[in-house]
């Protein structure tokens, strides 16, 4: 199961969204997460936490992970002695998906918009594959 | 990119220098790639 609701004795959370790519914000929603900033990680990668409240944590994946489903681990700082909470298979890292193009053809220097999902927040590349002297190039 | 849905848009400019025809177009980011077909028309 992807995502879900994870609980420990003193803290509970869920994640929104449950799938995505690097860059955009993720929000851990729960309660009793403590008021002091702890750590959150997706797989082995720590989120860049921008806000930590007792009922929500906001952060982003600053590093690209390979396409897979990852555990989410929250390490609160309080209450003292609380153990890390791990939600198994909580977040799916997805590759880009092309849904449509504003036009499937165009003349040189025309602008085309590609619509889809999971392009990421950092600029990627749009490459044309072509053959040159019998060799495929991008 | 919209965080919750993952909805995304990219704007690109059709390159000069390639002969008119049908090309595989690769959209690449750090996680993977997506493919589409695109036809370059005569200028």
Backbone of each chain as nested JSON, in Angstrom:
{
  "chains": [
    {"id": "A", "residues": [
      {"number": 1, "name": "UNK", "atoms": {"N": [0.847, -1.196, 0.0], "CA": [0.0, 0.0, 0.0], "C": [0.877, 1.239, 0.0]}},
      {"number": 2, "name": "UNK", "atoms": {"N": [0.516, 2.238, -0.794], "CA": [1.246, 3.485, -0.836], "C": [0.614, 4.462, 0.146]}},
      {"number": 3, "name": "UNK", "atoms": {"N": [1.472, 5.154, 0.901], "CA": [0.969, 6.142, 1.836], "C": [0.197, 5.487, 2.967]}},
      {"number": 4, "name": "UNK", "atoms": {"N": [-0.805, 6.189, 3.442], "CA": [-1.591, 5.64, 4.535], "C": [-1.446, 6.501, 5.769]}},
      {"number": 5, "name": "UNK", "atoms": {"N": [-1.681, 5.902, 6.871], "CA": [-1.656, 6.619, 8.133], "C": [-0.731, 5.859, 9.052]}},
      {"number": 6, "name": "UNK", "atoms": {"N": [0.289, 6.526, 9.561], "CA": [1.29, 5.86, 10.374], "C": [1.17, 6.331, 11.811]}},
      {"number": 7, "name": "UNK", "atoms": {"N": [1.253, 5.394, 12.725], "CA": [1.12, 5.781, 14.127], "C": [2.233, 5.173, 14.968]}},
      {"number": 8, "name": "UNK", "atoms": {"N": [2.578, 5.84, 16.026], "CA": [3.382, 5.253, 17.082], "C": [2.592, 5.511, 18.364]}},
      {"number": 9, "name": "UNK", "atoms": {"N": [3.201, 5.246, 19.493], "CA": [2.455, 5.439, 20.744], "C": [2.047, 6.892, 20.938]}},
      {"number": 10, "name": "UNK", "atoms": {"N": [2.918, 7.822, 20.48], "CA": [2.615, 9.215, 20.8], "C": [2.563, 10.134, 19.578]}},
      {"number": 11, "name": "UNK", "atoms": {"N": [2.745, 9.598, 18.402], "CA": [2.7, 10.478, 17.227], "C": [2.068, 9.726, 16.06]}},
      {"number": 12, "name": "UNK", "atoms": {"N": [1.369, 10.484, 15.228], "CA": [0.7, 9.895, 14.08], "C": [0.84, 10.864, 12.915]}},
      {"number": 13, "name": "UNK", "atoms": {"N": [0.902, 10.314, 11.7], "CA": [0.991, 11.213, 10.556], "C": [0.521, 10.548, 9.272]}},
      {"number": 14, "name": "UNK", "atoms": {"N": [0.251, 11.385, 8.291], "CA": [0.059, 10.947, 6.923], "C": [0.788, 11.945, 6.032]}},
      {"number": 15, "name": "UNK", "atoms": {"N": [0.933, 11.615, 4.75], "CA": [1.749, 12.414, 3.845], "C": [0.922, 12.902, 2.668]}},
      {"number": 16, "name": "UNK", "atoms": {"N": [1.14, 14.131, 2.259], "CA": [0.439, 14.699, 1.109], "C": [1.431, 15.492, 0.257]}},
      {"number": 17, "name": "UNK", "atoms": {"N": [1.646, 15.206, -1.007], "CA": [1.077, 14.088, -1.755], "C": [1.819, 12.795, -1.456]}},
      {"number": 18, "name": "UNK", "atoms": {"N": [1.301, 11.694, -1.96], "CA": [1.919, 10.387, -1.732], "C": [2.816, 9.964, -2.888]}},
      {"number": 19, "name": "UNK", "atoms": {"N": [2.844, 10.77, -3.953], "CA": [3.726, 10.481, -5.074], "C": [4.205, 11.797, -5.665]}},
      {"number": 20, "name": "UNK", "atoms": {"N": [5.368, 11.77, -6.283], "CA": [5.9, 12.991, -6.856], "C": [7.316, 12.788, -7.333]}},
      {"number": 21, "name": "UNK", "atoms": {"N": [8.034, 13.886, -7.437], "CA": [9.417, 13.839, -7.87], "C": [10.203, 14.797, -6.985]}},
      {"number": 22, "name": "UNK", "atoms": {"N": [11.391, 15.183, -7.389], "CA": [12.18, 16.053, -6.523], "C": [11.698, 17.501, -6.641]}},
      {"number": 23, "name": "UNK", "atoms": {"N": [11.957, 18.27, -5.584], "CA": [11.694, 19.703, -5.638], "C": [10.458, 20.178, -4.92]}},
      {"number": 24, "name": "UNK", "atoms": {"N": [9.258, 19.736, -5.349], "CA": [8.046, 20.308, -4.758], "C": [7.895, 19.988, -3.276]}},
      {"number": 25, "name": "UNK", "atoms": {"N": [7.048, 20.779, -2.62], "CA": [6.84, 20.605, -1.192], "C": [6.033, 19.35, -0.876]}},
      {"number": 26, "name": "UNK", "atoms": {"N": [6.394, 18.723, 0.219], "CA": [5.62, 17.624, 0.783], "C": [5.153, 18.07, 2.154]}},
      {"number": 27, "name": "UNK", "atoms": {"N": [3.967, 17.64, 2.546], "CA": [3.469, 17.991, 3.867], "C": [3.148, 16.724, 4.651]}},
      {"number": 28, "name": "UNK", "atoms": {"N": [3.753, 16.623, 5.81], "CA": [3.437, 15.545, 6.743], "C": [2.395, 16.118, 7.694]}},
      {"number": 29, "name": "UNK", "atoms": {"N": [1.227, 15.52, 7.689], "CA": [0.142, 16.014, 8.536], "C": [-0.073, 15.017, 9.665]}},
      {"number": 30, "name": "UNK", "atoms": {"N": [-0.136, 15.51, 10.866], "CA": [-0.338, 14.602, 11.989], "C": [-0.572, 15.366, 13.261]}},
      {"number": 31, "name": "UNK", "atoms": {"N": [-0.268, 14.759, 14.393], "CA": [-0.293, 15.485, 15.656], "C": [0.708, 14.866, 16.609]}},
      {"number": 32, "name": "UNK", "atoms": {"N": [1.055, 15.618, 17.623], "CA": [2.091, 15.213, 18.576], "C": [3.434, 14.977, 17.901]}},
      {"number": 33, "name": "UNK", "atoms": {"N": [3.727, 15.798, 16.898], "CA": [5.019, 15.674, 16.229], "C": [6.086, 16.503, 16.936]}},
      {"number": 34, "name": "UNK", "atoms": {"N": [5.665, 17.24, 17.954], "CA": [6.59, 18.081, 18.705], "C": [6.712, 19.451, 18.067]}},
      {"number": 35, "name": "UNK", "atoms": {"N": [7.127, 20.42, 18.87], "CA": [7.234, 21.788, 18.348], "C": [8.652, 22.123, 17.913]}},
      {"number": 36, "name": "UNK", "atoms": {"N": [9.616, 21.292, 18.306], "CA": [10.998, 21.542, 17.894], "C": [11.301, 20.8, 16.598]}},
      {"number": 37, "name": "UNK", "atoms": {"N": [12.07, 21.447, 15.743], "CA": [12.386, 20.876, 14.444], "C": [13.241, 19.618, 14.581]}},
      {"number": 38, "name": "UNK", "atoms": {"N": [12.717, 18.514, 14.044], "CA": [13.466, 17.271, 14.027], "C": [13.927, 16.959, 12.616]}},
      {"number": 39, "name": "UNK", "atoms": {"N": [13.847, 15.7, 12.241], "CA": [14.277, 15.303, 10.904], "C": [13.197, 14.466, 10.231]}},
      {"number": 40, "name": "UNK", "atoms": {"N": [13.113, 14.616, 8.918], "CA": [12.214, 13.805, 8.105], "C": [13.02, 13.304, 6.923]}},
      {"number": 41, "name": "UNK", "atoms": {"N": [12.857, 12.039, 6.594], "CA": [13.572, 11.538, 5.425], "C": [12.678, 10.645, 4.577]}},
      {"number": 42, "name": "UNK", "atoms": {"N": [12.934, 10.697, 3.278], "CA": [12.302, 9.791, 2.318], "C": [13.398, 8.834, 1.887]}},
      {"number": 43, "name": "UNK", "atoms": {"N": [13.225, 7.569, 2.195], "CA": [14.338, 6.652, 1.997], "C": [15.503, 7.124, 2.849]}},
      {"number": 44, "name": "UNK", "atoms": {"N": [16.662, 7.303, 2.22], "CA": [17.85, 7.76, 2.951], "C": [18.075, 9.261, 2.809]}},
      {"number": 45, "name": "UNK", "atoms": {"N": [17.177, 9.936, 2.106], "CA": [17.382, 11.362, 1.824], "C": [16.544, 12.229, 2.755]}},
      {"number": 46, "name": "UNK", "atoms": {"N": [17.209, 13.142, 3.455], "CA": [16.505, 14.038, 4.375], "C": [15.757, 15.112, 3.597]}},
      {"number": 47, "name": "UNK", "atoms": {"N": [14.557, 15.429, 4.059], "CA": [13.818, 16.541, 3.47], "C": [14.429, 17.851, 3.953]}},
      {"number": 48, "name": "UNK", "atoms": {"N": [14.382, 18.875, 3.091], "CA": [14.713, 20.23, 3.532], "C": [13.466, 20.775, 4.212]}},
      {"number": 49, "name": "UNK", "atoms": {"N": [13.484, 20.793, 5.527], "CA": [12.296, 21.191, 6.286], "C": [12.195, 22.706, 6.356]}},
      {"number": 50, "name": "UNK", "atoms": {"N": [11.056, 23.232, 5.877], "CA": [10.843, 24.678, 5.919], "C": [9.918, 25.085, 7.058]}},
      {"number": 51, "name": "UNK", "atoms": {"N": [9.135, 24.142, 7.557], "CA": [8.221, 24.464, 8.672], "C": [7.99, 23.204, 9.493]}},
      {"number": 52, "name": "UNK", "atoms": {"N": [8.083, 23.333, 10.784], "CA": [7.828, 22.192, 11.687], "C": [6.89, 22.648, 12.79]}},
      {"number": 53, "name": "UNK", "atoms": {"N": [5.696, 22.132, 12.771], "CA": [4.712, 22.424, 13.811], "C": [4.282, 21.089, 14.43]}},
      {"number": 54, "name": "UNK", "atoms": {"N": [3.583, 21.171, 15.55], "CA": [3.167, 19.939, 16.232], "C": [2.201, 19.118, 15.379]}},
      {"number": 55, "name": "UNK", "atoms": {"N": [1.49, 19.786, 14.453], "CA": [0.513, 19.043, 13.646], "C": [0.842, 19.009, 12.158]}},
      {"number": 56, "name": "UNK", "atoms": {"N": [1.951, 19.586, 11.738], "CA": [2.329, 19.487, 10.326], "C": [3.802, 19.833, 10.14]}},
      {"number": 57, "name": "UNK", "atoms": {"N": [4.367, 19.194, 9.137], "CA": [5.751, 19.463, 8.763], "C": [5.755, 19.68, 7.254]}},
      {"number": 58, "name": "UNK", "atoms": {"N": [6.422, 20.745, 6.811], "CA": [6.52, 21.02, 5.377], "C": [7.986, 20.958, 4.988]}},
      {"number": 59, "name": "UNK", "atoms": {"N": [8.259, 20.237, 3.918], "CA": [9.634, 20.14, 3.446], "C": [9.654, 19.726, 1.995]}},
      {"number": 60, "name": "UNK", "atoms": {"N": [10.846, 19.677, 1.423], "CA": [10.954, 19.29, 0.015], "C": [12.151, 18.376, -0.183]}},
      {"number": 61, "name": "UNK", "atoms": {"N": [12.042, 17.559, -1.207], "CA": [13.135, 16.671, -1.587], "C": [14.08, 17.466, -2.477]}},
      {"number": 62, "name": "UNK", "atoms": {"N": [15.248, 17.764, -1.96], "CA": [16.196, 18.551, -2.746], "C": [17.077, 17.687, -3.621]}},
      {"number": 63, "name": "UNK", "atoms": {"N": [16.968, 16.392, -3.456], "CA": [17.831, 15.471, -4.184], "C": [16.955, 14.473, -4.932]}},
      {"number": 64, "name": "UNK", "atoms": {"N": [17.32, 14.198, -6.174], "CA": [16.529, 13.254, -6.961], "C": [16.801, 11.828, -6.517]}},
      {"number": 65, "name": "UNK", "atoms": {"N": [15.728, 11.109, -6.271], "CA": [15.83, 9.684, -5.963], "C": [15.432, 8.892, -7.206]}},
      {"number": 66, "name": "UNK", "atoms": {"N": [15.891, 7.665, -7.281], "CA": [15.487, 6.811, -8.398], "C": [14.008, 6.471, -8.272]}},
      {"number": 67, "name": "UNK", "atoms": {"N": [13.402, 6.149, -9.409], "CA": [11.987, 5.776, -9.404], "C": [11.799, 4.547, -8.516]}},
      {"number": 68, "name": "UNK", "atoms": {"N": [10.983, 4.689, -7.484], "CA": [10.727, 3.587, -6.553], "C": [9.718, 4.069, -5.508]}},
      {"number": 69, "name": "UNK", "atoms": {"N": [9.368, 3.193, -4.607], "CA": [8.503, 3.554, -3.477], "C": [9.358, 3.522, -2.216]}},
      {"number": 70, "name": "UNK", "atoms": {"N": [9.294, 4.581, -1.436], "CA": [10.206, 4.752, -0.304], "C": [9.456, 4.867, 1.024]}},
      {"number": 71, "name": "UNK", "atoms": {"N": [10.159, 4.476, 2.083], "CA": [9.643, 4.692, 3.435], "C": [9.802, 6.162, 3.808]}},
      {"number": 72, "name": "UNK", "atoms": {"N": [8.929, 6.638, 4.658], "CA": [9.041, 7.992, 5.21], "C": [9.326, 7.861, 6.695]}},
      {"number": 73, "name": "UNK", "atoms": {"N": [10.381, 8.521, 7.156], "CA": [10.733, 8.449, 8.568], "C": [10.706, 9.841, 9.187]}},
      {"number": 74, "name": "UNK", "atoms": {"N": [9.997, 9.961, 10.271], "CA": [9.936, 11.215, 11.021], "C": [10.661, 10.993, 12.346]}},
      {"number": 75, "name": "UNK", "atoms": {"N": [11.607, 11.876, 12.638], "CA": [12.344, 11.788, 13.904], "C": [12.056, 13.061, 14.699]}},
      {"number": 76, "name": "UNK", "atoms": {"N": [11.014, 13.03, 15.536], "CA": [10.708, 14.204, 16.354], "C": [11.77, 14.403, 17.434]}},
      {"number": 77, "name": "UNK", "atoms": {"N": [11.903, 15.632, 17.892], "CA": [12.838, 15.915, 18.995], "C": [12.169, 15.809, 20.348]}},
      {"number": 78, "name": "UNK", "atoms": {"N": [10.87, 15.867, 20.329], "CA": [10.156, 15.76, 21.593], "C": [8.846, 15.02, 21.386]}},
      {"number": 79, "name": "UNK", "atoms": {"N": [8.28, 14.385, 22.375], "CA": [8.79, 14.333, 23.737], "C": [10.119, 13.575, 23.816]}},
      {"number": 80, "name": "UNK", "atoms": {"N": [10.869, 13.883, 24.843], "CA": [12.199, 13.296, 25.034], "C": [12.122, 11.766, 24.984]}},
      {"number": 81, "name": "UNK", "atoms": {"N": [13.034, 11.178, 24.214], "CA": [13.111, 9.726, 24.155], "C": [12.193, 9.086, 23.124]}},
      {"number": 82, "name": "UNK", "atoms": {"N": [11.427, 9.912, 22.381], "CA": [10.523, 9.335, 21.386], "C": [11.339, 8.652, 20.281]}},
      {"number": 83, "name": "UNK", "atoms": {"N": [10.859, 7.547, 19.821], "CA": [11.56, 6.796, 18.781], "C": [11.16, 7.32, 17.403]}},
      {"number": 84, "name": "UNK", "atoms": {"N": [12.024, 7.133, 16.412], "CA": [11.64, 7.503, 15.042], "C": [10.373, 6.766, 14.617]}},
      {"number": 85, "name": "UNK", "atoms": {"N": [9.568, 7.422, 13.797], "CA": [8.335, 6.81, 13.301], "C": [8.531, 6.583, 11.809]}},
      {"number": 86, "name": "UNK", "atoms": {"N": [8.359, 5.377, 11.347], "CA": [8.564, 5.076, 9.934], "C": [7.269, 4.578, 9.307]}},
      {"number": 87, "name": "UNK", "atoms": {"N": [6.86, 5.249, 8.255], "CA": [5.742, 4.782, 7.445], "C": [6.323, 4.028, 6.261]}},
      {"number": 88, "name": "UNK", "atoms": {"N": [6.01, 2.763, 6.151], "CA": [6.608, 1.967, 5.083], "C": [5.882, 2.185, 3.762]}},
      {"number": 89, "name": "UNK", "atoms": {"N": [6.667, 2.277, 2.689], "CA": [6.144, 2.493, 1.334], "C": [5.17, 3.67, 1.323]}},
      {"number": 90, "name": "UNK", "atoms": {"N": [5.659, 4.8, 1.799], "CA": [4.815, 5.984, 1.975], "C": [4.869, 6.937, 0.794]}},
      {"number": 91, "name": "UNK", "atoms": {"N": [5.975, 6.941, 0.05], "CA": [6.111, 7.953, -0.999], "C": [6.712, 7.326, -2.255]}},
      {"number": 92, "name": "UNK", "atoms": {"N": [6.015, 7.53, -3.392], "CA": [6.489, 6.991, -4.665], "C": [7.163, 8.095, -5.468]}},
      {"number": 93, "name": "UNK", "atoms": {"N": [8.409, 7.886, -5.844], "CA": [9.103, 8.827, -6.731], "C": [8.799, 8.407, -8.171]}},
      {"number": 94, "name": "UNK", "atoms": {"N": [8.251, 9.348, -8.932], "CA": [7.763, 9.043, -10.273], "C": [8.612, 9.735, -11.341]}},
      {"number": 95, "name": "UNK", "atoms": {"N": [8.827, 9.074, -12.455], "CA": [9.504, 9.723, -13.578], "C": [8.521, 10.647, -14.305]}},
      {"number": 96, "name": "UNK", "atoms": {"N": [9.02, 11.496, -15.189], "CA": [8.096, 12.396, -15.905], "C": [7.131, 11.622, -16.8]}},
      {"number": 97, "name": "UNK", "atoms": {"N": [5.95, 12.176, -16.959], "CA": [4.94, 11.607, -17.865], "C": [4.462, 12.716, -18.794]}},
      {"number": 98, "name": "UNK", "atoms": {"N": [4.494, 12.484, -20.092], "CA": [3.952, 13.45, -21.051], "C": [2.493, 13.11, -21.31]}},
      {"number": 99, "name": "UNK", "atoms": {"N": [1.618, 14.083, -21.123], "CA": [0.191, 13.879, -21.379], "C": [-0.185, 14.429, -22.748]}},
      {"number": 100, "name": "UNK", "atoms": {"N": [0.281, 15.63, -23.073], "CA": [-0.078, 16.229, -24.369], "C": [0.912, 17.32, -24.745]}},
      {"number": 101, "name": "UNK", "atoms": {"N": [0.909, 17.646, -26.029], "CA": [1.681, 18.776, -26.543], "C": [0.69, 19.781, -27.104]}},
      {"number": 102, "name": "UNK", "atoms": {"N": [1.025, 21.061, -27.008], "CA": [0.127, 22.078, -27.563], "C": [-0.025, 21.897, -29.062]}},
      {"number": 103, "name": "UNK", "atoms": {"N": [0.994, 21.343, -29.696], "CA": [0.917, 20.964, -31.109], "C": [1.904, 19.82, -31.32]}},
      {"number": 104, "name": "UNK", "atoms": {"N": [1.512, 18.852, -32.137], "CA": [2.416, 17.722, -32.386], "C": [3.406, 18.025, -33.507]}},
      {"number": 105, "name": "UNK", "atoms": {"N": [3.315, 19.247, -34.062], "CA": [4.253, 19.648, -35.109], "C": [4.5, 21.145, -35.015]}},
      {"number": 106, "name": "UNK", "atoms": {"N": [5.614, 21.574, -35.592], "CA": [5.902, 23.008, -35.566], "C": [7.121, 23.33, -36.408]}},
      {"number": 107, "name": "UNK", "atoms": {"N": [7.204, 24.589, -36.802], "CA": [8.346, 25.063, -37.571], "C": [9.461, 25.487, -36.616]}},
      {"number": 108, "name": "UNK", "atoms": {"N": [10.707, 25.508, -37.095], "CA": [11.81, 25.976, -36.245], "C": [11.5, 27.337, -35.613]}},
      {"number": 109, "name": "UNK", "atoms": {"N": [11.841, 27.464, -34.348], "CA": [11.679, 28.649, -33.497], "C": [10.245, 28.849, -32.988]}},
      {"number": 110, "name": "UNK", "atoms": {"N": [9.324, 27.985, -33.377], "CA": [7.991, 28.067, -32.776], "C": [8.05, 27.54, -31.343]}},
      {"number": 111, "name": "UNK", "atoms": {"N": [7.191, 28.074, -30.474], "CA": [7.131, 27.628, -29.086], "C": [6.061, 26.547, -28.924]}},
      {"number": 112, "name": "UNK", "atoms": {"N": [6.416, 25.482, -28.233], "CA": [5.506, 24.356, -27.987], "C": [5.448, 24.119, -26.482]}},
      {"number": 113, "name": "UNK", "atoms": {"N": [4.251, 23.874, -25.978], "CA": [4.092, 23.562, -24.555], "C": [3.83, 22.061, -24.375]}},
      {"number": 114, "name": "UNK", "atoms": {"N": [4.605, 21.443, -23.515], "CA": [4.374, 20.048, -23.157], "C": [3.67, 20.026, -21.804]}},
      {"number": 115, "name": "UNK", "atoms": {"N": [2.536, 19.332, -21.733], "CA": [1.816, 19.181, -20.465], "C": [1.968, 17.743, -19.979]}},
      {"number": 116, "name": "UNK", "atoms": {"N": [2.055, 17.577, -18.686], "CA": [2.204, 16.229, -18.146], "C": [2.292, 16.258, -16.643]}},
      {"number": 117, "name": "UNK", "atoms": {"N": [3.005, 15.299, -16.1], "CA": [3.135, 15.189, -14.645], "C": [4.582, 14.89, -14.273]}},
      {"number": 118, "name": "UNK", "atoms": {"N": [4.956, 15.316, -13.106], "CA": [6.238, 14.971, -12.47], "C": [7.46, 15.438, -13.266]}},
      {"number": 119, "name": "UNK", "atoms": {"N": [7.388, 16.649, -13.805], "CA": [8.554, 17.183, -14.513], "C": [9.618, 17.656, -13.527]}},
      {"number": 120, "name": "UNK", "atoms": {"N": [9.224, 17.915, -12.274], "CA": [10.181, 18.392, -11.279], "C": [10.263, 19.905, -11.277]}},
      {"number": 121, "name": "UNK", "atoms": {"N": [10.893, 20.436, -10.245], "CA": [10.956, 21.886, -10.104], "C": [12.232, 22.468, -10.706]}},
      {"number": 122, "name": "UNK", "atoms": {"N": [13.182, 21.598, -11.027], "CA": [14.396, 22.088, -11.679], "C": [14.275, 21.866, -13.184]}},
      {"number": 123, "name": "UNK", "atoms": {"N": [14.931, 22.746, -13.937], "CA": [14.822, 22.666, -15.387], "C": [15.415, 21.354, -15.904]}},
      {"number": 124, "name": "UNK", "atoms": {"N": [14.597, 20.598, -16.652], "CA": [15.093, 19.386, -17.285], "C": [15.518, 19.672, -18.715]}},
      {"number": 125, "name": "UNK", "atoms": {"N": [15.511, 18.661, -19.542], "CA": [15.917, 18.836, -20.936], "C": [14.855, 18.256, -21.861]}},
      {"number": 126, "name": "UNK", "atoms": {"N": [14.696, 18.908, -23.009], "CA": [13.858, 18.375, -24.073], "C": [14.8, 18.085, -25.236]}},
      {"number": 127, "name": "UNK", "atoms": {"N": [14.906, 16.812, -25.598], "CA": [15.895, 16.4, -26.586], "C": [15.214, 15.756, -27.784]}},
      {"number": 128, "name": "UNK", "atoms": {"N": [15.707, 16.081, -28.975], "CA": [15.23, 15.431, -30.193], "C": [16.21, 14.327, -30.561]}},
      {"number": 129, "name": "UNK", "atoms": {"N": [15.652, 13.156, -30.836], "CA": [16.512, 12.036, -31.222], "C": [16.605, 12.02, -32.743]}},
      {"number": 130, "name": "UNK", "atoms": {"N": [17.821, 11.973, -33.266], "CA": [17.982, 11.953, -34.72], "C": [19.202, 11.124, -35.094]}},
      {"number": 131, "name": "UNK", "atoms": {"N": [19.248, 10.748, -36.349], "CA": [20.337, 9.909, -36.829], "C": [21.325, 10.769, -37.615]}},
      {"number": 132, "name": "UNK", "atoms": {"N": [22.593, 10.611, -37.305], "CA": [23.631, 11.325, -38.041], "C": [24.712, 10.327, -38.435]}},
      {"number": 133, "name": "UNK", "atoms": {"N": [24.906, 10.171, -39.695], "CA": [25.905, 9.221, -40.218], "C": [25.682, 7.825, -39.62]}},
      {"number": 134, "name": "UNK", "atoms": {"N": [24.417, 7.438, -39.553], "CA": [24.087, 6.098, -39.076], "C": [24.09, 5.945, -37.574]}},
      {"number": 135, "name": "UNK", "atoms": {"N": [24.345, 7.044, -36.83], "CA": [24.388, 6.975, -35.369], "C": [23.23, 7.784, -34.799]}},
      {"number": 136, "name": "UNK", "atoms": {"N": [22.504, 7.189, -33.852], "CA": [21.414, 7.92, -33.211], "C": [21.995, 8.905, -32.2]}},
      {"number": 137, "name": "UNK", "atoms": {"N": [21.528, 10.151, -32.27], "CA": [22.012, 11.185, -31.36], "C": [20.845, 11.891, -30.699]}},
      {"number": 138, "name": "UNK", "atoms": {"N": [21.178, 12.54, -29.581], "CA": [20.18, 13.36, -28.898], "C": [20.639, 14.805, -28.897]}}
    ]},
    {"id": "B", "residues": [
      {"number": 1, "name": "UNK", "atoms": {"N": [5.656, 23.268, -11.623], "CA": [4.967, 22.027, -11.294], "C": [4.099, 22.238, -10.067]}},
      {"number": 2, "name": "UNK", "atoms": {"N": [2.888, 21.71, -10.133], "CA": [1.962, 21.826, -9.014], "C": [2.267, 20.68, -8.031]}},
      {"number": 3, "name": "UNK", "atoms": {"N": [2.513, 21.042, -6.769], "CA": [3.041, 20.061, -5.816], "C": [2.125, 18.867, -5.582]}},
      {"number": 4, "name": "UNK", "atoms": {"N": [0.849, 19.128, -5.356], "CA": [-0.042, 18.054, -4.931], "C": [-0.362, 17.077, -6.051]}},
      {"number": 5, "name": "UNK", "atoms": {"N": [-0.702, 17.613, -7.232], "CA": [-1.094, 16.736, -8.336], "C": [0.087, 16.302, -9.187]}},
      {"number": 6, "name": "UNK", "atoms": {"N": [1.185, 17.049, -9.123], "CA": [2.317, 16.762, -10.003], "C": [2.139, 17.334, -11.398]}},
      {"number": 7, "name": "UNK", "atoms": {"N": [0.997, 18.021, -11.658], "CA": [0.756, 18.591, -12.992], "C": [1.872, 19.558, -13.36]}},
      {"number": 8, "name": "UNK", "atoms": {"N": [2.351, 19.437, -14.591], "CA": [3.537, 20.185, -14.992], "C": [3.403, 20.682, -16.423]}},
      {"number": 9, "name": "UNK", "atoms": {"N": [4.135, 21.735, -16.714], "CA": [4.213, 22.245, -18.089], "C": [5.644, 22.657, -18.387]}},
      {"number": 10, "name": "UNK", "atoms": {"N": [6.051, 22.452, -19.628], "CA": [7.353, 22.913, -20.094], "C": [7.146, 23.582, -21.453]}},
      {"number": 11, "name": "UNK", "atoms": {"N": [7.819, 24.697, -21.636], "CA": [7.787, 25.386, -22.917], "C": [9.136, 25.179, -23.597]}},
      {"number": 12, "name": "UNK", "atoms": {"N": [9.11, 24.739, -24.853], "CA": [10.371, 24.634, -25.585], "C": [10.225, 25.269, -26.958]}},
      {"number": 13, "name": "UNK", "atoms": {"N": [11.361, 25.569, -27.544], "CA": [11.389, 26.185, -28.881], "C": [11.87, 25.123, -29.87]}},
      {"number": 14, "name": "UNK", "atoms": {"N": [11.142, 24.963, -30.964], "CA": [11.525, 23.991, -31.989], "C": [12.909, 24.382, -32.522]}},
      {"number": 15, "name": "UNK", "atoms": {"N": [13.847, 23.438, -32.497], "CA": [15.22, 23.807, -32.884], "C": [15.377, 24.036, -34.377]}},
      {"number": 16, "name": "UNK", "atoms": {"N": [16.355, 24.856, -34.705], "CA": [16.748, 25.039, -36.103], "C": [17.79, 23.973, -36.435]}},
      {"number": 17, "name": "UNK", "atoms": {"N": [17.942, 23.701, -37.71], "CA": [19.062, 22.863, -38.143], "C": [18.742, 21.402, -38.348]}},
      {"number": 18, "name": "UNK", "atoms": {"N": [17.568, 20.956, -37.905], "CA": [17.199, 19.562, -38.152], "C": [16.288, 19.502, -39.376]}},
      {"number": 19, "name": "UNK", "atoms": {"N": [16.473, 18.495, -40.234], "CA": [15.609, 18.381, -41.41], "C": [14.159, 18.157, -40.994]}},
      {"number": 20, "name": "UNK", "atoms": {"N": [13.201, 18.624, -41.802], "CA": [11.792, 18.352, -41.484], "C": [11.547, 16.852, -41.385]}},
      {"number": 21, "name": "UNK", "atoms": {"N": [10.651, 16.474, -40.487], "CA": [10.333, 15.054, -40.338], "C": [9.838, 14.738, -38.942]}},
      {"number": 22, "name": "UNK", "atoms": {"N": [9.552, 13.475, -38.73], "CA": [9.043, 13.005, -37.438], "C": [10.22, 12.594, -36.549]}},
      {"number": 23, "name": "UNK", "atoms": {"N": [10.234, 13.104, -35.322], "CA": [11.331, 12.817, -34.381], "C": [10.792, 12.303, -33.054]}},
      {"number": 24, "name": "UNK", "atoms": {"N": [11.501, 11.342, -32.453], "CA": [11.217, 11.032, -31.039], "C": [11.708, 12.195, -30.173]}},
      {"number": 25, "name": "UNK", "atoms": {"N": [10.876, 12.615, -29.269], "CA": [11.219, 13.733, -28.382], "C": [11.345, 13.167, -26.961]}},
      {"number": 26, "name": "UNK", "atoms": {"N": [12.461, 13.399, -26.327], "CA": [12.696, 12.891, -24.972], "C": [12.66, 14.036, -23.975]}},
      {"number": 27, "name": "UNK", "atoms": {"N": [11.817, 13.907, -22.958], "CA": [11.805, 14.873, -21.861], "C": [12.542, 14.203, -20.704]}},
      {"number": 28, "name": "UNK", "atoms": {"N": [13.632, 14.804, -20.279], "CA": [14.523, 14.158, -19.322], "C": [14.641, 15.001, -18.049]}},
      {"number": 29, "name": "UNK", "atoms": {"N": [14.496, 14.36, -16.895], "CA": [14.876, 15.016, -15.641], "C": [15.726, 14.043, -14.827]}},
      {"number": 30, "name": "UNK", "atoms": {"N": [16.004, 14.376, -13.598], "CA": [16.931, 13.571, -12.796], "C": [16.376, 12.203, -12.422]}},
      {"number": 31, "name": "UNK", "atoms": {"N": [15.072, 12.026, -12.519], "CA": [14.466, 10.749, -12.139], "C": [14.354, 9.797, -13.336]}},
      {"number": 32, "name": "UNK", "atoms": {"N": [14.037, 10.338, -14.511], "CA": [13.85, 9.479, -15.667], "C": [13.527, 10.273, -16.907]}},
      {"number": 33, "name": "UNK", "atoms": {"N": [12.856, 9.634, -17.857], "CA": [12.522, 10.318, -19.094], "C": [11.149, 9.901, -19.579]}},
      {"number": 34, "name": "UNK", "atoms": {"N": [10.56, 10.758, -20.417], "CA": [9.283, 10.465, -21.055], "C": [9.448, 10.72, -22.544]}},
      {"number": 35, "name": "UNK", "atoms": {"N": [8.732, 9.959, -23.34], "CA": [8.871, 10.057, -24.793], "C": [7.587, 10.556, -25.428]}},
      {"number": 36, "name": "UNK", "atoms": {"N": [7.744, 11.277, -26.539], "CA": [6.62, 11.701, -27.361], "C": [7.144, 11.832, -28.788]}},
      {"number": 37, "name": "UNK", "atoms": {"N": [6.232, 11.909, -29.723], "CA": [6.624, 12.139, -31.117], "C": [6.366, 13.59, -31.48]}},
      {"number": 38, "name": "UNK", "atoms": {"N": [7.262, 14.155, -32.288], "CA": [7.078, 15.53, -32.721], "C": [7.557, 15.663, -34.162]}},
      {"number": 39, "name": "UNK", "atoms": {"N": [6.776, 16.374, -34.96], "CA": [7.125, 16.581, -36.366], "C": [7.652, 17.997, -36.575]}},
      {"number": 40, "name": "UNK", "atoms": {"N": [8.861, 18.078, -37.08], "CA": [9.419, 19.386, -37.447], "C": [9.011, 19.688, -38.886]}},
      {"number": 41, "name": "UNK", "atoms": {"N": [8.392, 20.857, -39.059], "CA": [7.902, 21.27, -40.376], "C": [8.948, 22.117, -41.088]}},
      {"number": 42, "name": "UNK", "atoms": {"N": [8.775, 22.265, -42.375], "CA": [9.662, 23.142, -43.152], "C": [9.479, 24.585, -42.714]}},
      {"number": 43, "name": "UNK", "atoms": {"N": [10.568, 25.333, -42.64], "CA": [10.45, 26.744, -42.232], "C": [9.577, 27.533, -43.215]}}
    ]}
  ]
}
